[in-house]
Amino acid sequence: MVILFLFISIIITYLIIPYMMHMLIEAKVLAKNYRGENIPIAMGITFVPVMLLNCFILLLFYREMYPILLIFLTATSIMAFVGLADDLMGDRKASGFKGHFYSIFRGRLTTGFLKAWIGGMISLIISLIHSNSISQLIINASIIALFTNLLNLLDLRPGRAIKSYLFLAFLFIVIGISGINQIVLFCIIGYCIGYLPQDIKAKSMMGDAGSNPLGISLGIISIISFSMNIKYFILLLLFLIHVVSEKYSLSQIIKNNSFLNYIDQLGRN
């Protein structure tokens, strides 16, 4: 059944992309990519209609699973539109956690801070539902928030964020997830597979509108599916990656590692 939903998601994504591309081009929602070419930005907003259709189809088969589906749909949709606001209005002068927090202390609200605050509140609300203690609440909320930002950190080159998502999704499947979480993950994998050719060839930029919902979906699946020991390990890795990213360029780290650079470049040229 999961394979069926995977292919349904791929087909839905493939059908929706041309319409969204046309809409963004007509509205002149364009920006220069890393090669200096003007291409549509915020194409990741396609995630929302794709997941709406997926959730509708899922509810036809798994109506009893509506609470989890509503959590996924609400969280990912909110983060997609918050990401869209950042893509369209974001001030790139402030970057990283420090930059956005310094700006708010100087009395200036950035879309990056707003995105972080909304993402943090969503993480706390979802974690309240799935936590039995204060310590679990902190761990779960931190995992969701850091996963949400992780895909944003990686979305600096064509295909990088989606490749990272597919790799992490594969690890989740290997570790072991089941039930509705597995089906939702396969629906999102289908979206990633359907959108990857568009992204990897730099025909459009996914933007925060896409990286945010992808990231938060990994966080939600993590806290619902895994034991506390696995969550401790995930949280440690996420924390270390974010500490490193505040001091060093992840793009430079990837470029300097022959294996990571090969994977990063794969399919791009």
Kinemage of the C-alpha trace (Angstrom):
@kinemage 1
@onewidth
@group {chain A} dominant
@subgroup {mainchain}
@vectorlist {calphas} color= white
{ca met a 1} P 0.000 0.000 0.000
{ca val a 2} L 2.846 2.425 0.790
{ca ile a 3} L 4.234 1.959 -2.734
{ca leu a 4} L 0.821 2.874 -4.154
{ca phe a 5} L 0.780 6.121 -2.174
{ca leu a 6} L 4.375 6.794 -3.226
{ca phe a 7} L 3.422 6.673 -6.911
{ca ile a 8} L 0.221 8.658 -6.355
{ca ser a 9} L 2.292 11.413 -4.735
{ca ile a 10} L 4.846 11.404 -7.576
{ca ile a 11} L 2.057 11.744 -10.167
{ca ile a 12} L 0.274 14.537 -8.257
{ca thr a 13} L 3.544 16.460 -7.906
{ca tyr a 14} L 4.417 16.008 -11.569
{ca leu a 15} L 0.981 17.317 -12.626
{ca ile a 16} L 0.971 20.338 -10.299
{ca ile a 17} L 4.495 21.650 -11.020
{ca pro a 18} L 3.815 23.206 -14.479
{ca tyr a 19} L 0.827 25.188 -13.160
{ca met a 20} L 2.769 26.501 -10.151
{ca met a 21} L 5.729 27.390 -12.373
{ca his a 22} L 3.472 29.364 -14.703
{ca met a 23} L 1.816 31.155 -11.770
{ca leu a 24} L 5.142 32.232 -10.239
{ca ile a 25} L 6.612 33.339 -13.573
{ca glu a 26} L 3.473 35.362 -14.397
{ca ala a 27} L 3.673 37.020 -10.965
{ca lys a 28} L 7.398 37.680 -11.531
{ca val a 29} L 8.313 35.813 -8.342
{ca leu a 30} L 11.862 35.391 -9.591
{ca ala a 31} L 15.377 35.641 -8.203
{ca lys a 32} L 18.921 34.922 -9.266
{ca asn a 33} L 20.201 31.468 -8.391
{ca tyr a 34} L 23.797 30.690 -7.407
{ca arg a 35} L 24.738 30.824 -11.112
{ca gly a 36} L 23.182 34.248 -11.580
{ca glu a 37} L 20.172 32.993 -13.574
{ca asn a 38} L 16.669 34.384 -12.987
{ca ile a 39} L 14.382 31.505 -12.011
{ca pro a 40} L 11.107 31.134 -10.044
{ca ile a 41} L 11.538 31.056 -6.280
{ca ala a 42} L 9.373 29.515 -3.545
{ca met a 43} L 8.416 26.556 -5.751
{ca gly a 44} L 8.349 24.512 -2.562
{ca ile a 45} L 4.864 25.896 -1.980
{ca thr a 46} L 3.783 23.060 -4.304
{ca phe a 47} L 4.163 20.879 -1.198
{ca val a 48} L 0.860 22.216 0.179
{ca pro a 49} L -1.538 21.219 -2.644
{ca val a 50} L 0.308 17.915 -3.044
{ca met a 51} L -0.102 17.056 0.644
{ca leu a 52} L -3.721 18.262 0.698
{ca leu a 53} L -4.571 15.815 -2.071
{ca asn a 54} L -2.517 13.067 -0.424
{ca cys a 55} L -4.264 13.567 2.920
{ca phe a 56} L -7.680 13.509 1.235
{ca ile a 57} L -6.837 10.184 -0.413
{ca leu a 58} L -5.353 8.798 2.824
{ca leu a 59} L -8.504 9.674 4.762
{ca leu a 60} L -10.570 7.639 2.310
{ca phe a 61} L -8.610 4.570 3.472
{ca tyr a 62} L -7.543 5.488 7.032
{ca arg a 63} L -10.254 7.723 8.455
{ca glu a 64} L -9.356 6.719 12.009
{ca met a 65} L -5.921 8.279 11.518
{ca tyr a 66} L -7.273 11.802 11.052
{ca pro a 67} L -5.629 13.253 14.232
{ca ile a 68} L -2.098 12.476 12.998
{ca leu a 69} L -2.907 13.612 9.462
{ca leu a 70} L -4.317 16.890 10.779
{ca ile a 71} L -1.137 17.485 12.783
{ca phe a 72} L 1.040 16.849 9.732
{ca leu a 73} L -1.121 18.930 7.415
{ca thr a 74} L -1.474 21.877 9.798
{ca ala a 75} L 2.202 22.013 10.758
{ca thr a 76} L 3.596 21.600 7.250
{ca ser a 77} L 1.124 24.055 5.699
{ca ile a 78} L 1.830 26.761 8.275
{ca met a 79} L 5.577 26.362 7.849
{ca ala a 80} L 5.236 26.391 4.059
{ca phe a 81} L 3.431 29.738 4.093
{ca val a 82} L 5.769 31.196 6.723
{ca gly a 83} L 8.611 30.082 4.478
{ca leu a 84} L 6.867 31.694 1.504
{ca ala a 85} L 6.730 34.995 3.407
{ca asp a 86} L 10.456 34.711 4.113
{ca asp a 87} L 11.191 33.899 0.457
{ca leu a 88} L 9.234 36.939 -0.736
{ca met a 89} L 10.033 39.507 1.967
{ca gly a 90} L 13.114 38.167 3.734
{ca asp a 91} L 15.993 40.506 4.549
{ca arg a 92} L 19.242 38.641 3.889
{ca lys a 93} L 21.288 41.130 5.950
{ca ala a 94} L 20.457 39.128 9.078
{ca ser a 95} L 21.345 35.452 8.913
{ca gly a 96} L 21.700 32.596 11.368
{ca phe a 97} L 20.172 32.403 14.828
{ca lys a 98} L 22.451 35.145 16.166
{ca gly a 99} L 21.653 37.576 13.363
{ca his a 100} L 17.885 37.279 13.764
{ca phe a 101} L 17.993 37.484 17.569
{ca tyr a 102} L 20.290 40.530 17.478
{ca ser a 103} L 17.821 42.204 15.119
{ca ile a 104} L 14.864 41.660 17.452
{ca phe a 105} L 16.842 43.052 20.405
{ca arg a 106} L 17.488 46.160 18.304
{ca gly a 107} L 13.728 46.532 17.831
{ca arg a 108} L 13.619 45.177 14.283
{ca leu a 109} L 11.502 42.139 13.397
{ca thr a 110} L 12.863 39.974 10.597
{ca thr a 111} L 10.950 37.328 8.679
{ca gly a 112} L 13.664 34.915 9.817
{ca phe a 113} L 12.877 35.585 13.486
{ca leu a 114} L 9.140 35.328 12.807
{ca lys a 115} L 9.733 31.996 11.077
{ca ala a 116} L 11.837 30.757 14.008
{ca trp a 117} L 9.231 31.871 16.569
{ca ile a 118} L 6.302 30.299 14.710
{ca gly a 119} L 8.316 27.128 14.105
{ca gly a 120} L 9.236 27.015 17.788
{ca met a 121} L 5.624 27.422 18.902
{ca ile a 122} L 4.427 24.704 16.521
{ca ser a 123} L 7.177 22.435 17.857
{ca leu a 124} L 6.047 23.062 21.435
{ca ile a 125} L 2.354 22.520 20.674
{ca ile a 126} L 2.947 19.229 18.854
{ca ser a 127} L 5.369 18.094 21.568
{ca leu a 128} L 2.807 18.835 24.288
{ca ile a 129} L 0.504 16.318 22.623
{ca his a 130} L 3.199 13.630 22.409
{ca ser a 131} L 5.161 14.128 25.655
{ca asn a 132} L 4.646 12.685 29.132
{ca ser a 133} L 7.128 14.867 31.017
{ca ile a 134} L 8.911 18.217 30.872
{ca ser a 135} L 12.142 16.547 29.738
{ca gln a 136} L 10.337 14.760 26.892
{ca leu a 137} L 8.669 18.034 25.926
{ca ile a 138} L 12.027 19.824 25.679
{ca ile a 139} L 13.649 16.997 23.702
{ca asn a 140} L 10.722 16.555 21.309
{ca ala a 141} L 10.296 20.283 20.686
{ca ser a 142} L 14.033 20.701 20.109
{ca ile a 143} L 14.105 17.851 17.583
{ca ile a 144} L 11.191 19.299 15.603
{ca ala a 145} L 12.608 22.835 15.631
{ca leu a 146} L 16.139 21.770 14.665
{ca phe a 147} L 14.933 19.441 11.897
{ca thr a 148} L 12.833 22.307 10.519
{ca asn a 149} L 15.907 24.524 10.305
{ca leu a 150} L 18.246 21.755 9.088
{ca leu a 151} L 16.663 21.479 5.640
{ca asn a 152} L 16.771 25.267 5.401
{ca leu a 153} L 20.527 25.206 6.072
{ca leu a 154} L 21.036 22.595 3.365
{ca asp a 155} L 18.910 24.278 0.700
{ca leu a 156} L 21.736 26.366 -0.767
{ca arg a 157} L 22.455 24.377 -3.928
{ca pro a 158} L 20.133 22.663 -6.424
{ca gly a 159} L 18.916 19.291 -5.186
{ca arg a 160} L 20.876 19.330 -1.932
{ca ala a 161} L 17.954 19.629 0.484
{ca ile a 162} L 15.867 17.018 -1.336
{ca lys a 163} L 18.778 14.564 -1.533
{ca ser a 164} L 19.303 15.082 2.200
{ca tyr a 165} L 15.615 14.472 2.866
{ca leu a 166} L 15.625 11.260 0.841
{ca phe a 167} L 18.735 10.049 2.680
{ca leu a 168} L 17.231 10.806 6.092
{ca ala a 169} L 13.914 9.222 5.080
{ca phe a 170} L 15.810 6.074 4.068
{ca leu a 171} L 17.506 6.015 7.491
{ca phe a 172} L 14.121 6.401 9.195
{ca ile a 173} L 12.771 3.432 7.237
{ca val a 174} L 15.837 1.346 8.161
{ca ile a 175} L 15.541 2.280 11.857
{ca gly a 176} L 11.893 1.300 11.687
{ca ile a 177} L 8.676 3.265 11.333
{ca ser a 178} L 5.244 1.833 10.664
{ca gly a 179} L 1.568 2.643 10.361
{ca ile a 180} L 0.356 6.033 9.225
{ca asn a 181} L 3.777 7.621 9.850
{ca gln a 182} L 5.329 5.320 7.272
{ca ile a 183} L 2.601 6.080 4.741
{ca val a 184} L 2.930 9.850 5.277
{ca leu a 185} L 6.705 9.566 4.885
{ca phe a 186} L 6.291 7.698 1.600
{ca cys a 187} L 3.866 10.386 0.375
{ca ile a 188} L 6.510 13.037 1.086
{ca ile a 189} L 9.211 10.880 -0.526
{ca gly a 190} L 6.942 10.779 -3.584
{ca tyr a 191} L 6.772 14.574 -3.574
{ca cys a 192} L 10.570 14.793 -3.336
{ca ile a 193} L 11.077 12.344 -6.213
{ca gly a 194} L 8.541 14.218 -8.341
{ca tyr a 195} L 10.090 17.616 -7.634
{ca leu a 196} L 13.790 16.616 -7.659
{ca pro a 197} L 14.343 16.932 -11.463
{ca gln a 198} L 12.978 20.483 -11.293
{ca asp a 199} L 15.212 21.430 -8.383
{ca ile a 200} L 18.421 19.641 -9.294
{ca lys a 201} L 18.553 21.229 -12.768
{ca ala a 202} L 18.067 24.684 -11.187
{ca lys a 203} L 14.842 25.337 -13.119
{ca ser a 204} L 13.374 26.791 -9.925
{ca met a 205} L 14.252 27.321 -6.273
{ca met a 206} L 12.362 25.394 -3.623
{ca gly a 207} L 13.054 28.068 -1.016
{ca asp a 208} L 11.955 28.089 2.608
{ca ala a 209} L 8.429 27.407 1.345
{ca gly a 210} L 9.641 23.875 0.613
{ca ser a 211} L 12.516 23.267 3.016
{ca asn a 212} L 10.466 24.261 6.087
{ca pro a 213} L 7.619 21.741 5.625
{ca leu a 214} L 10.083 19.019 4.633
{ca gly a 215} L 12.134 19.652 7.765
{ca ile a 216} L 9.222 19.800 10.177
{ca ser a 217} L 7.797 16.573 8.739
{ca leu a 218} L 11.022 14.763 9.690
{ca gly a 219} L 10.819 16.218 13.182
{ca ile a 220} L 7.214 15.130 13.700
{ca ile a 221} L 7.886 11.614 12.411
{ca ser a 222} L 10.932 11.385 14.712
{ca ile a 223} L 9.143 12.237 17.932
{ca ile a 224} L 6.149 10.011 17.162
{ca ser a 225} L 8.042 6.972 15.887
{ca phe a 226} L 11.298 6.589 17.814
{ca ser a 227} L 12.353 5.578 21.319
{ca met a 228} L 13.935 8.097 23.684
{ca asn a 229} L 17.408 6.601 23.152
{ca ile a 230} L 17.174 7.188 19.402
{ca lys a 231} L 15.803 10.685 20.044
{ca tyr a 232} L 18.795 11.512 22.278
{ca phe a 233} L 21.128 10.506 19.450
{ca ile a 234} L 19.155 12.482 16.843
{ca leu a 235} L 19.101 15.572 19.065
{ca leu a 236} L 22.857 15.384 19.640
{ca leu a 237} L 23.563 15.158 15.897
{ca leu a 238} L 21.200 18.025 15.102
{ca phe a 239} L 22.748 20.182 17.816
{ca leu a 240} L 26.287 19.526 16.562
{ca ile a 241} L 25.331 20.308 12.951
{ca his a 242} L 23.784 23.622 13.996
{ca val a 243} L 26.785 24.578 16.126
{ca val a 244} L 29.108 23.857 13.201
{ca ser a 245} L 26.876 25.782 10.772
{ca glu a 246} L 27.074 28.897 12.955
{ca lys a 247} L 30.873 28.914 12.649
{ca tyr a 248} L 31.558 27.353 9.269
{ca ser a 249} L 29.948 27.182 5.830
{ca leu a 250} L 28.236 23.831 5.258
{ca ser a 251} L 28.660 24.378 1.513
{ca gln a 252} L 32.418 24.721 1.972
{ca ile a 253} L 32.558 21.617 4.173
{ca ile a 254} L 30.692 19.633 1.514
{ca lys a 255} L 32.898 21.016 -1.261
{ca asn a 256} L 36.088 20.063 0.595
{ca asn a 257} L 34.961 16.450 1.081
{ca ser a 258} L 35.320 14.462 -2.150
{ca phe a 259} L 32.539 11.972 -1.346
{ca leu a 260} L 30.038 14.580 -0.136
{ca asn a 261} L 30.890 16.831 -3.067
{ca tyr a 262} L 30.304 13.963 -5.519
{ca ile a 263} L 26.877 13.244 -4.016
{ca asp a 264} L 26.104 16.964 -3.951
{ca gln a 265} L 26.984 17.410 -7.642
{ca leu a 266} L 25.293 14.185 -8.777
{ca gly a 267} L 22.598 14.936 -11.352
{ca arg a 268} L 23.225 18.673 -11.333
{ca asn a 269} L 25.227 18.955 -14.556
